[in-house]
């Protein structure tokens, strides 16, 4: 089994494919099997492969075995552009720090703020290993991991900041979501426009890496001016839509003061407008076309 030891050319990339560990040996040792697997996986998951893959490729040797896992990976070279890609294995963590099954449970407990020394006590290794593994999760692009094809980037977004604490200081977690999926999370040290623009800029940068011309149509936010201005600065043509819940809360509070008991009817009409399929349904008998 020959090993390519020279440095990869410019344009070197990684393709991570859902190959089981039982398929590992034949994928490396059997060229025909490897090509069959690549072609089948391309049919099922074309978004995981580079655009030039259908124009042909050649098997291009192997990486050197990793020190940590003693695992090597296949490489392919595309006919179009001659870029070299490494076929990374899904059952091994990035940077080959461990097998996914070995660290899955430990990482699950970390979401409940179990300290690293306690994780090490139960699952072995040392606390710094688990700390580095957790920190390493932040290296990856949330957009690029979640959305593989530029045409799947959402045109309508939701954005808000969650208040939290970092080393005793209040911080703001700038979060971007769409279609029930989180696409961006970044820490802002303050709720100023400049800091929020930087925080939301992480999502913007990741999305434009996937599609340099990406320009969402709308973003739904609360009424905080800094949030709205930060999005307008990142995407010049975007339309900012006020969150309906925040709008309703403002109407509710002001209606109580201005109309007293009549304020309840105002609230009912507002919710009716929100759920109505058209203007006639929103305004009932008072509708005038």
Secondary structure, 3 states (H helix, E strand, C coil): CCCCCCCCCCCCEEEEECCCHHHHHHHHHCHHHHHHHHHHHHHHCHHHCCHHHHHCEEEEEECCCCCCCCCCCEEEEECCCCCEEEEEECCECHHHCCEHHHHHHHHHHHCCCCCHHHHHHHHCCCHHHHHHHHHHHHHCCHHHHHCCCHHHCCCEEEEEEEEEEECCEEEEEEEEEECCEEEEEEEECCCCHHHHHHHHHHHHHHHHHHCCCCCCCEEEECCCHHHHHHHHHHCCCCEEEECHHHHHHHHHHHHHHHHCCHHHHHHHHHHHHHHCCCHHHHHHHHCCC
